[in-house]
Amino acid sequence: MIELQVIQDVLETVEARIREMEGFGWRLTVPRSRVYATVLFAVVVSAREAHRIPATLDRAAILDEILDGAEPFDACRMGRPIEQVIRGYAAPMN
Protein backbone atom coordinates (compact mmCIF):
# COMPACT_ATOMS: atom_id res chain seq x y z
CA MET A 1 0.00 0.00 0.00
CA ILE A 2 1.43 3.37 -1.04
CA GLU A 3 0.18 5.25 2.03
CA LEU A 4 2.03 2.92 4.36
CA GLN A 5 5.23 3.58 2.40
CA VAL A 6 4.60 7.34 2.61
CA ILE A 7 4.24 7.12 6.40
CA GLN A 8 7.41 5.04 6.68
CA ASP A 9 9.38 7.42 4.45
CA VAL A 10 8.20 10.47 6.40
CA LEU A 11 9.01 8.88 9.77
CA GLU A 12 12.48 7.83 8.58
CA THR A 13 13.13 11.34 7.26
CA VAL A 14 12.01 12.93 10.52
CA GLU A 15 14.19 10.56 12.55
CA ALA A 16 17.22 11.31 10.38
CA ARG A 17 16.66 15.07 10.84
CA ILE A 18 16.29 14.69 14.61
CA ARG A 19 19.55 12.76 14.79
CA GLU A 20 21.32 15.41 12.70
CA MET A 21 19.95 18.13 14.96
CA GLU A 22 21.11 16.25 18.04
CA GLY A 23 24.57 16.09 16.50
CA PHE A 24 24.56 19.90 16.53
CA GLY A 25 23.79 19.96 20.26
CA TRP A 26 20.00 20.40 20.13
CA ARG A 27 17.67 18.27 22.27
CA LEU A 28 13.93 17.72 21.96
CA THR A 29 11.81 19.16 24.75
CA VAL A 30 8.92 16.81 23.92
CA PRO A 31 8.75 13.08 23.16
CA ARG A 32 9.82 12.10 19.64
CA SER A 33 6.29 10.84 19.05
CA ARG A 34 5.01 14.45 19.29
CA VAL A 35 7.36 15.51 16.49
CA TYR A 36 6.35 12.51 14.36
CA ALA A 37 2.65 13.21 14.97
CA THR A 38 3.00 16.90 14.11
CA VAL A 39 4.74 16.18 10.81
CA LEU A 40 2.31 13.39 9.89
CA PHE A 41 -0.61 15.70 10.67
CA ALA A 42 0.87 18.27 8.25
CA VAL A 43 0.97 15.55 5.59
CA VAL A 44 -2.68 14.63 6.24
CA VAL A 45 -3.77 18.29 6.06
CA SER A 46 -1.79 18.77 2.85
CA ALA A 47 -3.42 15.69 1.30
CA ARG A 48 -6.87 16.97 2.23
CA GLU A 49 -6.10 20.39 0.76
CA ALA A 50 -5.22 18.79 -2.57
CA HIS A 51 -8.98 18.34 -3.20
CA ARG A 52 -8.30 15.25 -5.27
CA ILE A 53 -10.35 12.14 -5.00
CA PRO A 54 -9.22 10.06 -3.29
CA ALA A 55 -7.34 12.34 -0.86
CA THR A 56 -4.56 9.86 -0.19
CA LEU A 57 -1.31 10.72 1.58
CA ASP A 58 0.78 10.24 -1.54
CA ARG A 59 -1.01 13.26 -3.06
CA ALA A 60 0.09 15.65 -0.30
CA ALA A 61 1.97 18.57 -1.81
CA ILE A 62 4.09 18.92 1.31
CA LEU A 63 5.77 15.58 0.57
CA ASP A 64 8.00 17.24 -2.01
CA GLU A 65 9.40 19.51 0.68
CA ILE A 66 9.71 16.73 3.25
CA LEU A 67 11.10 13.88 1.19
CA ASP A 68 13.09 15.80 -1.42
CA GLY A 69 14.83 18.02 1.13
CA ALA A 70 17.80 15.76 1.71
CA GLU A 71 20.23 18.52 2.61
CA PRO A 72 21.76 18.47 6.12
CA PHE A 73 20.05 20.17 9.06
CA ASP A 74 21.00 23.83 9.43
CA ALA A 75 19.60 27.22 10.37
CA CYS A 76 19.37 28.37 6.74
CA ARG A 77 16.52 25.94 6.04
CA MET A 78 13.92 27.29 8.44
CA GLY A 79 11.37 27.17 5.62
CA ARG A 80 11.42 23.38 5.64
CA PRO A 81 8.45 21.76 7.44
CA ILE A 82 10.47 19.23 9.44
CA GLU A 83 13.00 21.81 10.60
CA GLN A 84 10.19 24.16 11.66
CA VAL A 85 8.61 21.42 13.77
CA ILE A 86 11.90 20.28 15.29
CA ARG A 87 12.99 23.81 16.19
CA GLY A 88 9.58 24.40 17.76
CA TYR A 89 10.12 21.42 20.04
CA ALA A 90 13.86 21.65 20.69
CA ALA A 91 16.41 23.72 22.51
CA PRO A 92 20.19 24.05 22.18
CA MET A 93 22.02 22.25 24.95
CA ASN A 94 25.49 23.70 24.51
C-alpha positions in Angstrom: 0.0 0.0 0.0 1.4 3.4 -1.0 0.2 5.2 2.0 2.0 2.9 4.4 5.2 3.6 2.4 4.6 7.3 2.6 4.2 7.1 6.4 7.4 5.0 6.7 9.4 7.4 4.5 8.2 10.5 6.4 9.0 8.9 9.8 12.5 7.8 8.6 13.1 11.3 7.3 12.0 12.9 10.5 14.2 10.6 12.5 17.2 11.3 10.4 16.7 15.1 10.8 16.3 14.7 14.6 19.6 12.8 14.8 21.3 15.4 12.7 20.0 18.1 15.0 21.1 16.3 18.0 24.6 16.1 16.5 24.6 19.9 16.5 23.8 20.0 20.3 20.0 20.4 20.1 17.7 18.3 22.3 13.9 17.7 22.0 11.8 19.2 24.8 8.9 16.8 23.9 8.8 13.1 23.2 9.8 12.1 19.6 6.3 10.8 19.1 5.0 14.4 19.3 7.4 15.5 16.5 6.3 12.5 14.4 2.6 13.2 15.0 3.0 16.9 14.1 4.7 16.2 10.8 2.3 13.4 9.9 -0.6 15.7 10.7 0.9 18.3 8.3 1.0 15.5 5.6 -2.7 14.6 6.2 -3.8 18.3 6.1 -1.8 18.8 2.9 -3.4 15.7 1.3 -6.9 17.0 2.2 -6.1 20.4 0.8 -5.2 18.8 -2.6 -9.0 18.3 -3.2 -8.3 15.2 -5.3 -10.3 12.1 -5.0 -9.2 10.1 -3.3 -7.3 12.3 -0.9 -4.6 9.9 -0.2 -1.3 10.7 1.6 0.8 10.2 -1.5 -1.0 13.3 -3.1 0.1 15.6 -0.3 2.0 18.6 -1.8 4.1 18.9 1.3 5.8 15.6 0.6 8.0 17.2 -2.0 9.4 19.5 0.7 9.7 16.7 3.3 11.1 13.9 1.2 13.1 15.8 -1.4 14.8 18.0 1.1 17.8 15.8 1.7 20.2 18.5 2.6 21.8 18.5 6.1 20.1 20.2 9.1 21.0 23.8 9.4 19.6 27.2 10.4 19.4 28.4 6.7 16.5 25.9 6.0 13.9 27.3 8.4 11.4 27.2 5.6 11.4 23.4 5.6 8.5 21.8 7.4 10.5 19.2 9.4 13.0 21.8 10.6 10.2 24.2 11.7 8.6 21.4 13.8 11.9 20.3 15.3 13.0 23.8 16.2 9.6 24.4 17.8 10.1 21.4 20.0 13.9 21.6 20.7 16.4 23.7 22.5 20.2 24.0 22.2 22.0 22.2 25.0 25.5 23.7 24.5 
